[in-house]
Amino acid sequence: MSNLKGTPRLVGTTGNLYSDITEARRNSETFNYLEITGRTASSTNDDAQESNFFKSAQWSADGTTLLTSSADDVLRTLILPPNLLSKSTPHALSPYASHILPSPAYALAIYPSYDLSVPNTALYVASPSSLPIRLISPFVPGILASYPLINPTTEAFIAPHSLLFDTYGDNVNQFFAGSESEISIFDINRNGEGPLNRMKTIPSRRKKIVGGGVGMKGIVSALAMSSEGILAAGTFGRWLGFYDSGGRGGTAGVFEVGKPDEDKDTIGDGAGITQLLWSSCGRYLCVIERGSTGIGVWDIRSTGKRVCWLRGRKAKTMQRLSVDVVGSELWSGGTDGIVRVWEGLGHHEGLVDTVYEFRAHEDAVSSAVVHPSGTVLATCSGQRHDDDRVDDALGSDNSLKVWALEQDLGSPKHEHIV
């Protein structure tokens, strides 16, 4: 998608459907709610008038479905219409199904073999706070399965802060879960059972005694698998760990992202890793952090150093702002409502500026994700509004939008994407 210019065409939006939590639950009464645990669609809490901002949005592998998470603790599945790109006016988007969580979701992951035409593959996992991980489908009421991760000392449930299905090898039914100094592996076919394996990210006491072992301590907040079977793990403490053999081997390396460069204090800034994305070649790793003005790109295979800094990202917030990598491009939203694109991942050194940007929302863009076909972009927005707002110039915009990347944006035009 080179030579980007102009503004993408808006082809779908939720509009003001989720302006605040009370309004969202009132509107949701008309939709298919899969499960209600401890609350109803019309219930009111002390925070009911709070901004019901979108926390995240993800595409399914077949490109038919968007999965979103919002401040009202509802996971919504939106199935896009086949004529998404051919209608002259934007579609009014609404969820096909919704799942009310009893507590906030720390992480979500969609099954990598998700195929809308094969209902038993339409699956995703979620980790609600202080509860077992749950397997959910938009076509089946309730919870399909649950997977407890228990603290052996306190016997309390551990809610992972990161989830990742295995996309390397033949273990597509297994997923990784990152928690405090630990990465666990689960199998979706083993309902009610704990992890197949629990791998500590810190060296054992025995290894420390004999002077060996490397590791990292802290909450594993991000996971990503390379095309070569290297599992990357990042922590809120700004550490990176790498594990070979599809995440089932030994520790291949651990290092700290580090402090900002002494001469340029905005290069390398950040307050904790929230997302990791590999380049398609498996050599470069994009490290996305909260509280950051840019994104670091690291050469993992060769030098193990940061090769460039994608500057100009407006993300000086503790909110997660998710980005996407498509080919050699990185798409990211900012707290100012603007989506930005950088090109040539791995082909530049030093400071790299954006090649394209456009205003997508009137509030922080919490996710910017490109459709698997490369012809459509989904964005969602919103943030918690208080006296410490990041950008007072913006209004409140809690919406999901879908944009067509037309021919004049460097992409071929397709009338049907789903």
Summary of the structure (lengths in Angstrom):
residues: 418
radius of gyration: 20.7
end to end distance: 20.1
largest distance: 69.3
contacts: 1441
relative contact order: 0.15
helix: 6%
strand: 41%
